[in-house]
């Protein structure tokens, strides 16, 4: 029985190398008899053959072995220099056994004798199927290599991020301290500049680390933060010939989602758009809230009864024709020479995982617009911050335990400036010695990333010395401490590093007020 699948192949492009028109028609009649839908281009010389490879872009090559001005061996050699996987089948009347073996060894997919063409159609089907499988395997291998590179990048980013945070953290605290000198405008302006530079640097570190690691947890995504991080990641990728506009309708809009995955999706679409504008143009990323009618959705899409966030990536590039648009979300389909064809598939998966849908508008010469619609089923209300007077201390004793000298000094100075009696300890051992000399403090602020005497060991020792009140643990959001290893602390507060003054002071007040009823000495 012929090797024929249950469904017909999509229309295929056949490049036929043959100098005999009757022989060419005989070969093609076998494909027609097997209901293979095809279009054909017939060539019989090298120049026409090379032009057809570039312009016709065949799915398969059927070639005679010898012709007056061209040969099948030369055609195979030229093809394999350009494409490792494109099927090439000899259809010849003169192919002996030794020649057939040599042909297969040199990269031919199969050979058919003109005297017995009955298995041509099944050979074509099999060759196309195997070629598709080979391409898929190569793409999968390329993706594995790329994933391994990202894994290495994530490990490197994780190591660097800790050091960079320690270097940039003082800029935030020092900048905010300088801003308190309102009677000296120059110092206040300098403070704002220092703080903003530190925050920008920390945001860049966090964006790169988050993207490299590919965090998958659900979280509250702030729209302004998402698009600010995207701009930071695009800074080195947008050429001068392309203008970038990011338009955010409501920067404070917050919704349930995955910051890293959405960032990855938008970055992929933006990089595609940049490549579609080799001569320059305009790239626009914009957001808006919208309502979607029921008829907007396809039969296989779910509709939520809620507002939707529309994220759009719009370029003024080459655009796409209907044939490309029809295959846009096929795995491994790509119009790029070095592309994997998986970027848009990943985007579609990410948006679907958020309960949303994707739409694309494009035509040749008119640019492309990708629209991502995400349901806003869970919005986080923005709360107003209290006035600064509620953050003032009342001379409570706060023990600060941080190994890094600059951070320790700035934290102590900040707490002192806000009315607390802050005491510095650069190690867990020093903290215990201070308690033995001065008694148990009202509050302990401790770095979770200490090396010499770890936060867990220090905390356990503090409890052994009778400490029963609150603990503020300064921890990296990408590497939180294992709370299961912690001794039991009734009032434990995690504060993300880098530490912002306002956030620190609010948690300090909350911790002190929350543990007021506990005895200072056990």
Buried (B, 14 or more C-beta within 10 A) or exposed (E): EEEBEEEEBEEBBBBBBBBBEEBBEBBBEBBEEBEBEBEBBBBBEBEBBBEBBEEBEBBBBBBBBEBEEBBBBBBBEBBBEEBEBBBBBBBBEEBEEEBBEEBEEEEBBBBBBBEEBEBBBBBBBBBBBBBBEBBBEBBBEBEEEEEEEBEEBBEEBBEEBBEBBBBBBBBBBBBBBBBBEEEEEEBBEBBBBBBEBBBBBBBBBBBBBBBBBBBEEEEEBBBBBBBBBBBBBBEEEBEEEBEBEBEBEEBEBBBBBBBBBBBBBBBBBBBBBBBBBEEEBBBBBBBBEEEBEEEBBEEEEEBBEEBBBBBBBBBBBBBBEEEEBEEBBEBBBBBEEEBBBBBBBBBBEBBEEBBBBBEBBBEEEEBBBBBBBBBBBEBEEEEEEEEEEEBEBEEBBBBBBBBBEBBBBBBBBBBBBBEBBBBBBBBBBBBBEBBEEEEBBBBBBBBBBBEEBBBBBBBBBBBEBEBBBBBBBBBBBBBEBEEEEBBEBEBBBBBBBBBBBEEBBBBBBBBBEBBEEEEBEE
